[in-house]
Amino acid sequence: MNLQAHHIEIIGYCAAFLTTLAFLPQAIQSWRTRDVSGISLGMYSLFTAGVGLWLVYGLIIEKWPLILANMLTFALALSILILKIRYTSNFIKNKNPKQKKI
């Protein structure tokens, strides 16, 4: 690998590290508080699907910065999405306890 390609690879790893690290505070706060009321289900669904596709793309072209960053970001985003779905459905159930099941 030449020096220029090495520098480009370093830029990729730095970008991957920073964008992945950006999701850690949201994930930690969501896990601790179980409060996901401020998170859009639609946005997080689309985002998680997009990150999953970036991961597949990285695997296909065999680029480790894409693979590592998107693997971790996908795991964090998916965990937040699961919390959102779980706690949104619990909120709906608790809000309408007298609603009859069909």
C-alpha positions in Angstrom: 0.0 0.0 0.0 1.5 3.4 -1.0 1.6 6.3 1.4 -1.4 8.1 -0.2 -3.6 5.0 0.0 -2.5 4.6 3.7 -3.5 8.2 4.5 -6.9 7.7 2.7 -7.4 4.5 4.8 -6.6 6.5 8.0 -9.2 9.1 7.0 -11.7 6.3 6.6 -11.0 4.8 10.0 -11.2 8.2 11.7 -14.6 9.0 10.0 -15.8 5.5 10.9 -14.7 5.9 14.6 -16.4 9.4 14.9 -19.7 8.5 13.3 -20.0 5.3 15.3 -19.0 7.0 18.5 -21.7 9.6 17.9 -24.4 6.9 18.6 -23.0 5.7 21.9 -24.4 8.5 24.1 -27.9 8.0 22.7 -27.7 4.2 23.1 -26.4 4.5 26.7 -29.2 7.1 27.6 -31.9 4.9 26.0 -30.7 1.8 27.8 -30.4 3.5 31.2 -33.6 5.5 31.1 -35.8 3.4 28.8 -37.1 6.8 27.6 -37.3 6.7 23.8 -40.2 9.1 23.5 -38.0 11.6 21.6 -36.9 9.1 19.0 -38.8 8.9 15.7 -39.7 5.3 14.9 -39.8 6.0 11.2 -36.4 7.8 11.1 -34.7 5.1 13.2 -36.2 2.3 11.1 -34.9 3.9 7.9 -31.6 4.7 9.5 -31.0 1.2 10.8 -31.9 -0.3 7.4 -29.5 2.2 5.7 -26.7 1.3 8.0 -27.4 -2.4 7.4 -27.1 -1.8 3.7 -23.8 0.1 4.2 -22.5 -2.9 6.1 -23.5 -5.2 3.3 -21.8 -2.8 0.8 -18.6 -2.8 2.9 -18.6 -6.6 3.0 -19.0 -6.8 -0.8 -16.2 -4.3 -1.5 -14.1 -5.7 1.4 -13.4 -2.3 3.0 -12.7 -2.7 6.7 -13.5 0.9 7.8 -17.0 0.5 6.4 -17.4 -3.0 7.8 -16.3 -2.2 11.3 -18.0 1.1 11.7 -21.3 -0.1 10.2 -21.3 -3.3 12.2 -21.0 -1.4 15.4 -23.4 1.4 14.4 -25.9 -1.2 13.2 -25.8 -3.0 16.5 -26.3 0.3 18.4 -29.0 1.6 16.1 -30.8 -1.8 16.2 -30.8 -1.9 20.0 -32.3 1.6 20.2 -34.9 0.7 17.5 -35.8 -2.4 19.5 -36.2 -0.4 22.7 -38.4 2.1 20.7 -40.6 -0.6 19.4 -40.9 -2.4 22.7 -41.6 0.7 24.8 -43.9 2.3 22.2 -46.1 -0.9 22.1 -46.1 -1.0 25.9 -47.2 2.6 26.1 -50.0 2.0 23.6 -51.2 -1.1 25.6 -51.1 0.8 28.9 -52.8 3.9 27.4 -55.9 1.8 26.3 -56.3 -0.9 29.0 -60.1 -1.2 28.5 -59.9 -1.6 24.8 -61.5 -4.9 23.8 -59.5 -7.3 21.7 -61.0 -8.4 18.5 
